[in-house]
Amino acid sequence: MNNILNFTRDDLADWFENNDMRSFRAGQIFKWLYIRQVDSFEQMTDLSKDLRAKLKENFEIPRLLLEKKQVSADTTEKFLFQLGDGQHIESVLIPEKDHFTLCVSSQVGCAQDCKFCLTAKGGFSRNLEVWEIIAQIRDARHYVMEKGFNPLRLSNLVFMGMGEPLANYKNLIGSLKIIRDSDYGLKFSAKRVTVSTSGIVPRITQLGIDTDVNLAVSLNATTDEMRTRLMPINKKYTLDQLLEACRTFTIKPRNKITFEYILLKGINDSKQDAIRLANLLKPIKAKVNLIPFNEHDQSSFKRPSKKEVSDFLQILLDRNLTAITRKSKGDDILAACGQLKAKMLP
């Protein structure tokens, strides 16, 4: 049985042609799946009964099993999904002034072993399939609709959940084709989709060729010594290699690459770090998200004081770098940056 959410519209059109049927049916089915959010082929009333029966014989339309939902004091919501093999992933629905943003996972766990990240402590299990990525978004849109909102109010996606998206590159690109399908698919604008990476250099270059979504880079240090200590991927791809890939990354004229910088007290938050950061990013069309560390009991890292964060930010601004301090949401339910774990609670 084929999982229909693994198929792009072109894939589905090919299936119809190979089965001696007209390929335009793929667009009809995509509208039912992603715009009307149906769960069975019987509901696709503009298809003939014979065609619906044929689809039912060959395809399934799955949803993820929502095992647990937590709501933060700031109304951020975290979803714990159980997958077909019993593994778990987490997605985070973030309310904004006039829209929702969904933080999407790309892997079960993560192999990057970043020292400040709670996800890394659980190790890596496997890549998510295309449908498991897509289902997070499709199911979240359905949930938004059940809350009484237009499902298209969920308009922003960030691949900043569990896992390293560029380490699951084939399935990432497959899912982006459905996400970016503006006629029949999930209808997300490129400017509202961001893929974050810890720095897999060859895939950064390829991402700029294969798609037009936004790039975010988890930087977090201004020297190779410190970045290697915090992020072991730096042993393979140094700061110079990473920044060169970013400098040559294909982006639209008005766009900038977002550099995420988690501030760790006494580790990477000095005046010298701020000056080095501004100098490193000077040749790049860059903006910086400063993220004061979200403390939790499984880490010895500490959060800098508000003044230390403010002083760091001011140094960047004084050097004409676009920068903000990002306010974390959902940290009281471990839904903030670097806190997703997908561990079942007793």
C-alpha positions as CSV (number, residue, x, y, z in Angstrom):
1,M,0.0,0.0,0.0
2,N,1.4,3.4,-1.0
3,N,1.4,6.3,1.3
4,I,0.0,9.1,-0.8
5,L,1.6,11.8,1.4
6,N,5.0,10.6,0.1
7,F,4.1,11.7,-3.4
8,T,4.7,15.1,-4.9
9,R,2.1,16.2,-7.5
10,D,4.5,15.2,-10.3
11,D,5.0,11.8,-8.7
12,L,1.3,11.3,-8.5
13,A,0.8,12.4,-12.1
14,D,3.4,9.9,-13.2
15,W,1.5,7.1,-11.3
16,F,-1.7,8.0,-13.1
17,E,0.0,7.9,-16.5
18,N,1.7,4.6,-15.7
19,N,-1.7,3.2,-14.9
20,D,-3.3,4.5,-18.1
21,M,-5.2,7.4,-16.4
22,R,-5.1,11.1,-17.0
23,S,-2.4,12.9,-15.1
24,F,-4.5,16.0,-14.3
25,R,-6.2,13.9,-11.6
26,A,-3.1,14.5,-9.4
27,G,-4.1,18.2,-9.0
28,Q,-7.6,17.3,-8.0
29,I,-6.4,14.8,-5.4
30,F,-3.9,17.3,-4.0
31,K,-6.7,19.9,-3.5
32,W,-8.6,17.3,-1.5
33,L,-5.6,16.3,0.6
34,Y,-4.1,19.6,1.4
35,I,-6.7,22.3,0.9
36,R,-9.9,20.5,1.9
37,Q,-8.1,18.2,4.4
38,V,-10.1,15.0,3.7
39,D,-9.1,11.6,5.3
40,S,-10.7,9.2,2.8
41,F,-11.0,8.8,-1.0
42,E,-14.7,8.4,-0.6
43,Q,-14.9,12.2,0.3
44,M,-13.3,13.1,-3.1
45,T,-16.7,13.6,-4.7
46,D,-15.6,15.0,-8.1
47,L,-13.8,11.7,-8.8
48,S,-15.7,8.8,-10.3
49,K,-16.6,5.8,-8.0
50,D,-14.3,3.6,-10.0
51,L,-11.4,6.0,-9.6
52,R,-12.0,6.3,-5.9
53,A,-12.1,2.5,-5.6
54,K,-8.8,2.3,-7.5
55,L,-7.2,4.8,-5.3
56,K,-8.4,3.1,-2.1
57,E,-6.8,-0.2,-3.4
58,N,-3.4,1.4,-3.9
59,F,-3.1,4.3,-1.4
60,E,-3.6,5.2,2.2
61,I,-4.1,8.7,3.7
62,P,-2.5,8.7,7.1
63,R,-2.4,11.1,10.0
64,L,0.2,11.1,12.8
65,L,-1.0,9.9,16.2
66,L,-1.1,12.8,18.6
67,E,0.0,11.3,21.9
68,K,0.3,14.4,24.0
69,K,-0.2,18.1,23.7
70,Q,1.2,20.8,26.1
71,V,0.2,24.4,26.2
72,S,2.6,27.1,27.4
73,A,1.7,30.1,29.5
74,D,2.3,32.2,26.3
75,T,-0.1,29.9,24.4
76,T,2.7,28.1,22.4
77,E,1.6,24.5,21.9
78,K,3.9,21.5,21.7
79,F,2.7,18.3,20.0
80,L,4.2,14.9,20.8
81,F,3.5,12.6,17.8
82,Q,3.9,8.8,17.8
83,L,5.1,7.4,14.5
84,G,4.2,4.0,13.0
85,D,7.3,2.3,14.4
86,G,6.7,3.6,17.9
87,Q,9.2,6.4,17.7
88,H,8.3,9.9,18.8
89,I,8.8,13.4,17.4
90,E,7.8,16.9,18.5
91,S,6.4,19.9,16.6
92,V,5.7,23.3,18.1
93,L,2.8,25.7,17.1
94,I,3.7,29.3,17.8
95,P,1.0,32.0,17.8
96,E,2.0,35.3,16.3
97,K,0.0,38.5,16.0
98,D,-1.7,37.7,12.7
99,H,-0.5,34.1,11.9
100,F,0.9,30.9,13.3
101,T,4.4,29.5,12.8
102,L,5.1,25.8,13.0
103,C,8.4,24.4,14.1
104,V,8.9,21.2,12.1
105,S,11.1,18.2,12.9
106,S,13.1,16.4,10.1
107,Q,14.6,13.5,12.1
108,V,13.9,11.3,15.1
109,G,16.6,12.6,17.4
110,C,19.8,14.2,16.1
111,A,23.3,13.0,15.4
112,Q,25.0,16.4,15.5
113,D,25.6,16.3,19.3
114,C,25.5,20.1,19.9
115,K,26.4,20.4,23.5
116,F,23.7,23.0,24.4
117,C,20.8,21.0,22.7
118,L,18.5,18.7,24.6
119,T,17.5,16.8,21.5
120,A,21.1,15.6,21.1
121,K,21.1,13.9,24.4
122,G,18.6,11.3,23.1
123,G,20.9,10.4,20.2
124,F,19.8,9.7,16.6
125,S,17.3,7.1,15.5
126,R,16.4,7.7,11.9
127,N,15.4,10.2,9.2
128,L,11.8,11.1,8.8
129,E,10.1,10.1,5.6
130,V,8.5,12.8,3.3
131,W,5.0,11.9,4.6
132,E,6.1,12.3,8.3
133,I,7.4,15.8,7.6
134,I,4.3,16.7,5.6
135,A,1.9,15.2,8.1
136,Q,3.2,17.5,10.8
137,I,2.2,20.5,8.7
138,R,-1.0,19.0,7.4
139,D,-2.2,17.9,10.8
140,A,-1.3,21.3,12.4
141,R,-3.3,23.0,9.7
142,H,-6.2,20.7,10.5
143,Y,-5.8,21.6,14.2
144,V,-5.8,25.3,13.5
145,M,-9.0,24.8,11.5
146,E,-10.6,23.0,14.4
147,K,-9.7,26.0,16.6
148,G,-11.9,28.1,14.4
149,F,-9.2,29.8,12.3
150,N,-8.6,29.8,8.6
151,P,-6.1,26.9,8.1
152,L,-4.0,29.2,5.9
153,R,-3.4,31.3,9.0
154,L,-0.6,28.7,9.6
155,S,1.5,30.5,7.1
156,N,5.1,30.2,8.4
157,L,7.3,27.2,8.8
158,V,10.7,26.8,10.4
159,F,12.7,23.6,10.1
160,M,14.2,24.1,13.6
161,G,12.6,21.1,15.3
162,M,14.2,17.8,16.1
163,G,17.1,16.8,13.7
164,E,19.4,18.4,11.1
165,P,17.3,19.0,8.0
166,L,20.3,18.9,5.6
167,A,21.2,15.5,6.9
168,N,17.9,14.3,5.5
169,Y,18.3,16.2,2.3
170,K,16.4,14.0,-0.2
171,N,13.3,13.9,2.0
172,L,13.6,17.6,2.9
173,I,13.5,18.6,-0.8
174,G,10.7,16.2,-1.5
175,S,8.6,17.7,1.3
176,L,9.5,21.2,0.2
177,K,8.0,20.5,-3.3
178,I,4.6,19.8,-1.6
179,I,5.0,22.6,0.9
180,R,5.8,25.1,-1.9
181,D,3.1,23.8,-4.3
182,S,1.1,27.1,-4.6
183,D,-1.6,25.7,-6.9
184,Y,-2.7,22.5,-5.2
185,G,-0.4,21.7,-2.3
186,L,0.2,23.3,1.1
187,K,0.6,26.8,-0.5
188,F,3.5,28.2,1.6
189,S,5.4,31.2,0.2
190,A,9.1,30.7,-0.1
191,K,9.7,33.8,2.1
192,R,7.8,32.1,4.9
193,V,9.7,28.9,5.0
194,T,13.1,28.7,6.7
195,V,15.5,25.7,6.8
196,S,18.0,25.8,9.7
197,T,21.3,24.0,9.7
198,S,24.2,23.4,12.0
199,G,26.5,23.8,9.0
200,I,26.6,20.9,6.5
201,V,28.5,22.9,4.0
202,P,28.0,21.0,0.7
203,R,24.3,20.8,1.3
204,I,24.0,24.5,2.0
205,T,25.3,25.2,-1.5
206,Q,22.9,22.6,-3.0
207,L,19.9,24.0,-1.1
208,G,20.4,27.3,-2.8
209,I,20.3,25.6,-6.2
210,D,17.3,23.2,-5.5
211,T,14.9,25.6,-3.7
212,D,14.3,29.3,-2.9
213,V,13.4,29.0,0.8
214,N,15.2,31.0,3.5
215,L,18.4,29.7,5.2
216,A,19.2,30.0,8.9
217,V,22.6,28.9,10.3
218,S,23.2,27.9,13.9
219,L,26.5,29.6,14.4
220,N,27.0,30.0,18.2
221,A,30.7,30.8,18.3
222,T,33.3,33.1,16.7
223,T,36.4,30.9,16.8
224,D,37.0,27.3,15.5
225,E,38.2,26.3,18.9
226,M,35.0,27.3,20.7
227,R,32.6,26.2,17.9
228,T,34.2,22.7,17.8
229,R,33.7,22.5,21.6
230,L,30.0,23.4,21.3
231,M,29.3,21.9,17.9
232,P,31.3,18.9,16.8
233,I,30.3,19.4,13.1
234,N,32.9,22.2,13.1
235,K,35.6,19.5,13.0
236,K,34.5,18.6,9.5
237,Y,33.4,22.0,8.3
238,T,35.3,24.9,9.7
239,L,34.1,28.4,10.3
240,D,35.9,29.6,7.1
241,Q,34.3,26.9,5.0
242,L,30.8,27.5,6.5
243,L,31.0,31.3,6.0
244,E,32.2,31.0,2.5
245,A,29.3,28.7,1.7
246,C,27.0,31.3,3.1
247,R,28.7,34.1,1.3
248,T,28.0,32.4,-2.1
249,F,24.5,31.0,-1.2
250,T,21.9,31.9,-3.8
251,I,19.4,34.3,-2.3
252,K,17.0,36.9,-3.6
253,P,18.2,40.5,-3.7
254,R,16.4,41.7,-0.6
255,N,16.9,38.5,1.5
256,K,19.4,37.8,4.2
257,I,20.8,34.7,5.8
258,T,19.8,34.4,9.5
259,F,22.6,33.5,11.9
260,E,21.3,32.0,15.1
261,Y,23.7,32.7,18.1
262,I,22.8,31.1,21.4
263,L,24.3,33.2,24.2
264,L,25.9,31.1,26.9
265,K,27.1,32.9,30.0
266,G,30.9,33.1,30.2
267,I,31.3,30.9,27.1
268,N,30.6,33.0,23.9
269,D,29.1,36.2,25.2
270,S,32.1,38.5,25.7
271,K,32.7,41.9,24.1
272,Q,35.4,40.3,22.0
273,D,33.0,37.6,20.7
274,A,30.5,40.3,19.7
275,I,33.2,42.2,17.8
276,R,34.5,39.0,16.1
277,L,30.9,38.1,15.1
278,A,30.3,41.4,13.5
279,N,33.6,41.1,11.6
280,L,32.9,37.5,10.5
281,L,29.5,38.4,9.0
282,K,30.5,41.7,7.4
283,P,31.0,40.1,3.9
284,I,27.7,38.3,4.1
285,K,24.1,39.5,3.6
286,A,23.3,38.5,7.2
287,K,21.0,39.2,10.1
288,V,21.6,37.8,13.6
289,N,19.1,36.3,16.0
290,L,20.6,36.4,19.5
291,I,19.0,33.7,21.7
292,P,19.8,33.8,25.4
293,F,20.2,30.2,26.5
294,N,17.1,28.5,27.8
295,E,18.3,26.9,31.0
296,H,17.1,23.4,32.0
297,D,18.2,20.9,34.6
298,Q,20.0,18.6,32.1
299,S,22.6,21.3,31.2
300,S,25.3,23.1,33.1
301,F,25.2,26.1,30.7
302,K,23.8,29.3,32.1
303,R,21.9,32.3,30.6
304,P,23.6,35.7,30.5
305,S,22.0,38.6,32.3
306,K,19.7,41.0,30.5
307,K,22.5,43.6,30.6
308,E,25.1,41.2,29.1
309,V,22.6,40.3,26.3
310,S,21.8,44.0,25.7
311,D,25.5,45.0,25.6
312,F,26.3,42.2,23.1
313,L,23.4,43.3,20.9
314,Q,24.5,46.9,21.0
315,I,28.0,46.0,19.8
316,L,26.5,44.3,16.7
317,L,24.1,47.3,16.0
318,D,26.9,49.8,16.4
319,R,28.7,47.9,13.6
320,N,25.7,48.2,11.3
321,L,24.8,44.5,11.6
322,T,21.0,43.7,11.5
323,A,20.4,42.0,14.8
324,I,17.7,41.2,17.3
325,T,17.3,39.4,20.6
326,R,14.8,36.6,20.0
327,K,12.3,36.1,22.7
328,S,11.9,32.4,23.3
329,K,8.4,31.0,23.5
330,G,7.3,27.8,25.2
331,D,10.3,27.4,27.4
332,D,8.0,26.4,30.4
333,I,7.0,23.3,28.4
334,L,10.4,22.6,26.9
335,A,9.3,23.9,23.5
336,A,11.9,26.6,23.1
337,C,15.0,26.5,21.0
338,G,17.1,23.4,21.6
339,Q,14.7,21.9,24.1
340,L,12.7,19.4,22.0
341,K,13.3,15.9,23.2
342,A,10.2,13.8,22.4
343,K,10.6,11.7,25.5
344,M,7.4,10.1,26.8
345,L,6.6,11.3,30.3
346,P,5.3,8.7,32.9
